[in-house]
Amino acid sequence: MYTKTFIPYGGYFSSPFARWQGTLQNENALELGAATAKRWLTSKNIDPKIFEYVYVGNTVGQLRQFHAGQWGAALIGATQTPGCHIDQACATATTCMNQAAVGIETGLYETAFCLLTDRMSNSPHTIWPNVKGAGGTVIAENWAFDNFTDPWGGVAMIQSAENSAKTIGGVSREECDVVTLRRYEQYTDALKDDRAFQKRYMFPIEYKKSRKETALLEADEGVTPRTKEGLAGFKAVLADGVHTSGSQTHPADGNGGVILTTREQARALSTDSKVEVQVVSYGFNRGPLNHVSLPIVPAAKMALANAGISSADIKALKTHNPFIVNDIYASRELSFDVMNINNYGSPLIWGHPQGPTTSRAIIEIIEELVILGGGYGLFTGCAAGDIAASLIVKVS
C-alpha cells in the first residue's frame, strides 16, 4: 500500500479523443501532447520546473520518438528535468502513474508528471534492412495494423477476446449488446448540461487546421451513437463469437497529463483544498496465452490486497474495455453490478488511443468519487497480449 503519493485535485487533464483518421491524424503525437500539456500548465499557473521527473507514455512510433523522455520534458518547459519513455500498450498510463508513485514513495523525488499521448492514425510503416532478403527485400511492419495480432500468441485481439468469453462461460451475444448499450448511456450522462462532467477535467487540443490556421478540438470526435436496434443489426465479427463491431472499441488519437506528488505539494496545487486524492496501490498480472480479458481480475485482486480492502469497499469501478466481455467478467468476479461499472464513459465508447486511454479512465474515477462524496476507486484493464494493470485511488 502506498502512503505518500497524492494527486492534486484538478492536477490532471485529458484532451478530447478523436476517432482515428480524423482531425488529429497528421499531428506528431509527442509534439501535440506536450503542446497541450504546456497550455494546460499555463492555464493552471503551474511552473513545469517543479517536476523532478517526467514519464512520457507513448506506444505508436512518432518522428523523434528515440528522445521521447527528455524531449517531452523539455517541450512542456521542464528543460532541466530528466524523463523516461514507457510503452505498455493500453496499460501505459496506469504503469506510468505507478512508476511515478514508486519514486515518490521511495524518496527519489517529490513531484513527477506523466505525459500520456498517442496517435493511432497514420501509424508508421517501419522497415528494417534484410541483407539475406531476395533482391534486398526489406522486413516491413505496419505499426498499428500488424500489432492488432499478438506475435507471441499468434492470434488477433478479437480472437483472444472470444477465447476469454468461452473460458469465462455463459457469455451471450444478447448480454454483450445489453451491456454495450448501457455503456453508451453512461457516456451520454457525461454530455448532459453542456458536457458538465467532461468539463471538470477535459482540456481542448489546439491543432493545425491548415498551414496557416489553427483550431481547437473541444469535444470527443467520432463517437458512434448506439441503439438497441442498431446493435442487434450487427453481425458477430467471428462466426462463433459474441462480439460485434458495436461491442468493441475503435482506435483514436489524444493525450493527457497527471501530476503525482507529496500530500503537502498536492494541497498547494489543488483547485479545491477540501478534496484529497491519494494513490493507494497497484496490481498486475499475466494470464493464459491468447486470453486478453482474463488477467484484469487477478490484477484488480492484487491491487485490492495491496490496499488491504475488498471489492465491497469500492465505490467507483472502471475498466479498460476494448471488448465488452471485460466488463462482464469483472462484474462477476468482483461482485460489482455490471450496469454500474464505467459511469460517465469508458474506452469502449470514447475510443482507444492507447497511451492516454487509462489515464482518462482514472481521472473520471476521481471526478465520480468527488460527486459521490469520496471513497475508493478501482481501475483495471488489459494491455494487449495477456497482461493487465490496476490502480486504486482514494478520494477524501
Secondary structure as a PSIPRED ss2 file (coil, helix, strand):
# PSIPRED VFORMAT (PSIPRED V4.0)

   1 M C   1.000  0.000  0.000
   2 Y C   1.000  0.000  0.000
   3 T C   1.000  0.000  0.000
   4 K C   1.000  0.000  0.000
   5 T C   1.000  0.000  0.000
   6 F E   0.000  0.000  1.000
   7 I E   0.000  0.000  1.000
   8 P C   1.000  0.000  0.000
   9 Y C   1.000  0.000  0.000
  10 G C   1.000  0.000  0.000
  11 G C   1.000  0.000  0.000
  12 Y E   0.000  0.000  1.000
  13 F E   0.000  0.000  1.000
  14 S E   0.000  0.000  1.000
  15 S C   1.000  0.000  0.000
  16 P C   1.000  0.000  0.000
  17 F C   1.000  0.000  0.000
  18 A E   0.000  0.000  1.000
  19 R E   0.000  0.000  1.000
  20 W C   1.000  0.000  0.000
  21 Q C   1.000  0.000  0.000
  22 G C   1.000  0.000  0.000
  23 T C   1.000  0.000  0.000
  24 L C   1.000  0.000  0.000
  25 Q C   1.000  0.000  0.000
  26 N C   1.000  0.000  0.000
  27 E C   1.000  0.000  0.000
  28 N C   1.000  0.000  0.000
  29 A H   0.000  1.000  0.000
  30 L H   0.000  1.000  0.000
  31 E H   0.000  1.000  0.000
  32 L H   0.000  1.000  0.000
  33 G H   0.000  1.000  0.000
  34 A H   0.000  1.000  0.000
  35 A H   0.000  1.000  0.000
  36 T H   0.000  1.000  0.000
  37 A H   0.000  1.000  0.000
  38 K H   0.000  1.000  0.000
  39 R H   0.000  1.000  0.000
  40 W H   0.000  1.000  0.000
  41 L H   0.000  1.000  0.000
  42 T H   0.000  1.000  0.000
  43 S H   0.000  1.000  0.000
  44 K C   1.000  0.000  0.000
  45 N C   1.000  0.000  0.000
  46 I C   1.000  0.000  0.000
  47 D C   1.000  0.000  0.000
  48 P H   0.000  1.000  0.000
  49 K H   0.000  1.000  0.000
  50 I H   0.000  1.000  0.000
  51 F C   1.000  0.000  0.000
  52 E C   1.000  0.000  0.000
  53 Y E   0.000  0.000  1.000
  54 V E   0.000  0.000  1.000
  55 Y E   0.000  0.000  1.000
  56 V E   0.000  0.000  1.000
  57 G E   0.000  0.000  1.000
  58 N C   1.000  0.000  0.000
  59 T C   1.000  0.000  0.000
  60 V C   1.000  0.000  0.000
  61 G C   1.000  0.000  0.000
  62 Q C   1.000  0.000  0.000
  63 L C   1.000  0.000  0.000
  64 R C   1.000  0.000  0.000
  65 Q H   0.000  1.000  0.000
  66 F H   0.000  1.000  0.000
  67 H H   0.000  1.000  0.000
  68 A H   0.000  1.000  0.000
  69 G H   0.000  1.000  0.000
  70 Q H   0.000  1.000  0.000
  71 W H   0.000  1.000  0.000
  72 G H   0.000  1.000  0.000
  73 A H   0.000  1.000  0.000
  74 A H   0.000  1.000  0.000
  75 L H   0.000  1.000  0.000
  76 I C   1.000  0.000  0.000
  77 G C   1.000  0.000  0.000
  78 A C   1.000  0.000  0.000
  79 T C   1.000  0.000  0.000
  80 Q C   1.000  0.000  0.000
  81 T C   1.000  0.000  0.000
  82 P C   1.000  0.000  0.000
  83 G E   0.000  0.000  1.000
  84 C E   0.000  0.000  1.000
  85 H E   0.000  0.000  1.000
  86 I E   0.000  0.000  1.000
  87 D C   1.000  0.000  0.000
  88 Q C   1.000  0.000  0.000
  89 A H   0.000  1.000  0.000
  90 C H   0.000  1.000  0.000
  91 A H   0.000  1.000  0.000
  92 T H   0.000  1.000  0.000
  93 A H   0.000  1.000  0.000
  94 T H   0.000  1.000  0.000
  95 T H   0.000  1.000  0.000
  96 C H   0.000  1.000  0.000
  97 M H   0.000  1.000  0.000
  98 N H   0.000  1.000  0.000
  99 Q H   0.000  1.000  0.000
 100 A H   0.000  1.000  0.000
 101 A H   0.000  1.000  0.000
 102 V H   0.000  1.000  0.000
 103 G H   0.000  1.000  0.000
 104 I H   0.000  1.000  0.000
 105 E H   0.000  1.000  0.000
 106 T C   1.000  0.000  0.000
 107 G C   1.000  0.000  0.000
 108 L C   1.000  0.000  0.000
 109 Y C   1.000  0.000  0.000
 110 E C   1.000  0.000  0.000
 111 T E   0.000  0.000  1.000
 112 A E   0.000  0.000  1.000
 113 F E   0.000  0.000  1.000
 114 C E   0.000  0.000  1.000
 115 L E   0.000  0.000  1.000
 116 L E   0.000  0.000  1.000
 117 T E   0.000  0.000  1.000
 118 D E   0.000  0.000  1.000
 119 R E   0.000  0.000  1.000
 120 M C   1.000  0.000  0.000
 121 S C   1.000  0.000  0.000
 122 N C   1.000  0.000  0.000
 123 S C   1.000  0.000  0.000
 124 P C   1.000  0.000  0.000
 125 H E   0.000  0.000  1.000
 126 T E   0.000  0.000  1.000
 127 I E   0.000  0.000  1.000
 128 W E   0.000  0.000  1.000
 129 P C   1.000  0.000  0.000
 130 N C   1.000  0.000  0.000
 131 V C   1.000  0.000  0.000
 132 K C   1.000  0.000  0.000
 133 G C   1.000  0.000  0.000
 134 A H   0.000  1.000  0.000
 135 G H   0.000  1.000  0.000
 136 G H   0.000  1.000  0.000
 137 T C   1.000  0.000  0.000
 138 V C   1.000  0.000  0.000
 139 I E   0.000  0.000  1.000
 140 A E   0.000  0.000  1.000
 141 E E   0.000  0.000  1.000
 142 N E   0.000  0.000  1.000
 143 W C   1.000  0.000  0.000
 144 A C   1.000  0.000  0.000
 145 F H   0.000  1.000  0.000
 146 D H   0.000  1.000  0.000
 147 N H   0.000  1.000  0.000
 148 F H   0.000  1.000  0.000
 149 T E   0.000  0.000  1.000
 150 D C   1.000  0.000  0.000
 151 P C   1.000  0.000  0.000
 152 W C   1.000  0.000  0.000
 153 G C   1.000  0.000  0.000
 154 G C   1.000  0.000  0.000
 155 V C   1.000  0.000  0.000
 156 A E   0.000  0.000  1.000
 157 M H   0.000  1.000  0.000
 158 I H   0.000  1.000  0.000
 159 Q H   0.000  1.000  0.000
 160 S H   0.000  1.000  0.000
 161 A H   0.000  1.000  0.000
 162 E H   0.000  1.000  0.000
 163 N H   0.000  1.000  0.000
 164 S H   0.000  1.000  0.000
 165 A H   0.000  1.000  0.000
 166 K H   0.000  1.000  0.000
 167 T H   0.000  1.000  0.000
 168 I H   0.000  1.000  0.000
 169 G C   1.000  0.000  0.000
 170 G C   1.000  0.000  0.000
 171 V C   1.000  0.000  0.000
 172 S C   1.000  0.000  0.000
 173 R H   0.000  1.000  0.000
 174 E H   0.000  1.000  0.000
 175 E H   0.000  1.000  0.000
 176 C H   0.000  1.000  0.000
 177 D H   0.000  1.000  0.000
 178 V H   0.000  1.000  0.000
 179 V H   0.000  1.000  0.000
 180 T H   0.000  1.000  0.000
 181 L H   0.000  1.000  0.000
 182 R H   0.000  1.000  0.000
 183 R H   0.000  1.000  0.000
 184 Y H   0.000  1.000  0.000
 185 E H   0.000  1.000  0.000
 186 Q H   0.000  1.000  0.000
 187 Y H   0.000  1.000  0.000
 188 T H   0.000  1.000  0.000
 189 D H   0.000  1.000  0.000
 190 A C   1.000  0.000  0.000
 191 L C   1.000  0.000  0.000
 192 K H   0.000  1.000  0.000
 193 D H   0.000  1.000  0.000
 194 D H   0.000  1.000  0.000
 195 R H   0.000  1.000  0.000
 196 A C   1.000  0.000  0.000
 197 F C   1.000  0.000  0.000
 198 Q H   0.000  1.000  0.000
 199 K H   0.000  1.000  0.000
 200 R H   0.000  1.000  0.000
 201 Y C   1.000  0.000  0.000
 202 M E   0.000  0.000  1.000
 203 F C   1.000  0.000  0.000
 204 P C   1.000  0.000  0.000
 205 I E   0.000  0.000  1.000
 206 E E   0.000  0.000  1.000
 207 Y E   0.000  0.000  1.000
 208 K E   0.000  0.000  1.000
 209 K C   1.000  0.000  0.000
 210 S C   1.000  0.000  0.000
 211 R C   1.000  0.000  0.000
 212 K C   1.000  0.000  0.000
 213 E C   1.000  0.000  0.000
 214 T E   0.000  0.000  1.000
 215 A E   0.000  0.000  1.000
 216 L E   0.000  0.000  1.000
 217 L E   0.000  0.000  1.000
 218 E C   1.000  0.000  0.000
 219 A C   1.000  0.000  0.000
 220 D C   1.000  0.000  0.000
 221 E E   0.000  0.000  1.000
 222 G C   1.000  0.000  0.000
 223 V C   1.000  0.000  0.000
 224 T C   1.000  0.000  0.000
 225 P C   1.000  0.000  0.000
 226 R C   1.000  0.000  0.000
 227 T C   1.000  0.000  0.000
 228 K H   0.000  1.000  0.000
 229 E H   0.000  1.000  0.000
 230 G H   0.000  1.000  0.000
 231 L H   0.000  1.000  0.000
 232 A H   0.000  1.000  0.000
 233 G C   1.000  0.000  0.000
 234 F C   1.000  0.000  0.000
 235 K C   1.000  0.000  0.000
 236 A E   0.000  0.000  1.000
 237 V C   1.000  0.000  0.000
 238 L C   1.000  0.000  0.000
 239 A C   1.000  0.000  0.000
 240 D C   1.000  0.000  0.000
 241 G C   1.000  0.000  0.000
 242 V C   1.000  0.000  0.000
 243 H C   1.000  0.000  0.000
 244 T E   0.000  0.000  1.000
 245 S H   0.000  1.000  0.000
 246 G H   0.000  1.000  0.000
 247 S H   0.000  1.000  0.000
 248 Q E   0.000  0.000  1.000
 249 T C   1.000  0.000  0.000
 250 H C   1.000  0.000  0.000
 251 P E   0.000  0.000  1.000
 252 A E   0.000  0.000  1.000
 253 D E   0.000  0.000  1.000
 254 G E   0.000  0.000  1.000
 255 N E   0.000  0.000  1.000
 256 G E   0.000  0.000  1.000
 257 G E   0.000  0.000  1.000
 258 V E   0.000  0.000  1.000
 259 I E   0.000  0.000  1.000
 260 L E   0.000  0.000  1.000
 261 T E   0.000  0.000  1.000
 262 T C   1.000  0.000  0.000
 263 R H   0.000  1.000  0.000
 264 E H   0.000  1.000  0.000
 265 Q H   0.000  1.000  0.000
 266 A H   0.000  1.000  0.000
 267 R H   0.000  1.000  0.000
 268 A H   0.000  1.000  0.000
 269 L H   0.000  1.000  0.000
 270 S C   1.000  0.000  0.000
 271 T C   1.000  0.000  0.000
 272 D C   1.000  0.000  0.000
 273 S C   1.000  0.000  0.000
 274 K C   1.000  0.000  0.000
 275 V C   1.000  0.000  0.000
 276 E C   1.000  0.000  0.000
 277 V E   0.000  0.000  1.000
 278 Q E   0.000  0.000  1.000
 279 V E   0.000  0.000  1.000
 280 V E   0.000  0.000  1.000
 281 S E   0.000  0.000  1.000
 282 Y E   0.000  0.000  1.000
 283 G E   0.000  0.000  1.000
 284 F E   0.000  0.000  1.000
 285 N E   0.000  0.000  1.000
 286 R E   0.000  0.000  1.000
 287 G C   1.000  0.000  0.000
 288 P C   1.000  0.000  0.000
 289 L C   1.000  0.000  0.000
 290 N C   1.000  0.000  0.000
 291 H C   1.000  0.000  0.000
 292 V C   1.000  0.000  0.000
 293 S C   1.000  0.000  0.000
 294 L C   1.000  0.000  0.000
 295 P C   1.000  0.000  0.000
 296 I H   0.000  1.000  0.000
 297 V H   0.000  1.000  0.000
 298 P H   0.000  1.000  0.000
 299 A H   0.000  1.000  0.000
 300 A H   0.000  1.000  0.000
 301 K H   0.000  1.000  0.000
 302 M H   0.000  1.000  0.000
 303 A H   0.000  1.000  0.000
 304 L H   0.000  1.000  0.000
 305 A H   0.000  1.000  0.000
 306 N H   0.000  1.000  0.000
 307 A H   0.000  1.000  0.000
 308 G C   1.000  0.000  0.000
 309 I C   1.000  0.000  0.000
 310 S C   1.000  0.000  0.000
 311 S H   0.000  1.000  0.000
 312 A H   0.000  1.000  0.000
 313 D H   0.000  1.000  0.000
 314 I E   0.000  0.000  1.000
 315 K E   0.000  0.000  1.000
 316 A E   0.000  0.000  1.000
 317 L E   0.000  0.000  1.000
 318 K E   0.000  0.000  1.000
 319 T E   0.000  0.000  1.000
 320 H E   0.000  0.000  1.000
 321 N C   1.000  0.000  0.000
 322 P C   1.000  0.000  0.000
 323 F E   0.000  0.000  1.000
 324 I C   1.000  0.000  0.000
 325 V H   0.000  1.000  0.000
 326 N H   0.000  1.000  0.000
 327 D H   0.000  1.000  0.000
 328 I H   0.000  1.000  0.000
 329 Y H   0.000  1.000  0.000
 330 A H   0.000  1.000  0.000
 331 S H   0.000  1.000  0.000
 332 R H   0.000  1.000  0.000
 333 E H   0.000  1.000  0.000
 334 L H   0.000  1.000  0.000
 335 S C   1.000  0.000  0.000
 336 F C   1.000  0.000  0.000
 337 D C   1.000  0.000  0.000
 338 V H   0.000  1.000  0.000
 339 M H   0.000  1.000  0.000
 340 N H   0.000  1.000  0.000
 341 I C   1.000  0.000  0.000
 342 N C   1.000  0.000  0.000
 343 N C   1.000  0.000  0.000
 344 Y C   1.000  0.000  0.000
 345 G C   1.000  0.000  0.000
 346 S C   1.000  0.000  0.000
 347 P H   0.000  1.000  0.000
 348 L H   0.000  1.000  0.000
 349 I H   0.000  1.000  0.000
 350 W H   0.000  1.000  0.000
 351 G C   1.000  0.000  0.000
 352 H E   0.000  0.000  1.000
 353 P C   1.000  0.000  0.000
 354 Q C   1.000  0.000  0.000
 355 G C   1.000  0.000  0.000
 356 P C   1.000  0.000  0.000
 357 T H   0.000  1.000  0.000
 358 T H   0.000  1.000  0.000
 359 S H   0.000  1.000  0.000
 360 R H   0.000  1.000  0.000
 361 A H   0.000  1.000  0.000
 362 I H   0.000  1.000  0.000
 363 I H   0.000  1.000  0.000
 364 E H   0.000  1.000  0.000
 365 I H   0.000  1.000  0.000
 366 I H   0.000  1.000  0.000
 367 E H   0.000  1.000  0.000
 368 E H   0.000  1.000  0.000
 369 L H   0.000  1.000  0.000
 370 V H   0.000  1.000  0.000
 371 I H   0.000  1.000  0.000
 372 L H   0.000  1.000  0.000
 373 G C   1.000  0.000  0.000
 374 G C   1.000  0.000  0.000
 375 G E   0.000  0.000  1.000
 376 Y E   0.000  0.000  1.000
 377 G E   0.000  0.000  1.000
 378 L E   0.000  0.000  1.000
 379 F E   0.000  0.000  1.000
 380 T E   0.000  0.000  1.000
 381 G E   0.000  0.000  1.000
 382 C E   0.000  0.000  1.000
 383 A C   1.000  0.000  0.000
 384 A C   1.000  0.000  0.000
 385 G C   1.000  0.000  0.000
 386 D C   1.000  0.000  0.000
 387 I E   0.000  0.000  1.000
 388 A E   0.000  0.000  1.000
 389 A E   0.000  0.000  1.000
 390 S E   0.000  0.000  1.000
 391 L E   0.000  0.000  1.000
 392 I E   0.000  0.000  1.000
 393 V E   0.000  0.000  1.000
 394 K E   0.000  0.000  1.000
 395 V E   0.000  0.000  1.000
 396 S C   1.000  0.000  0.000
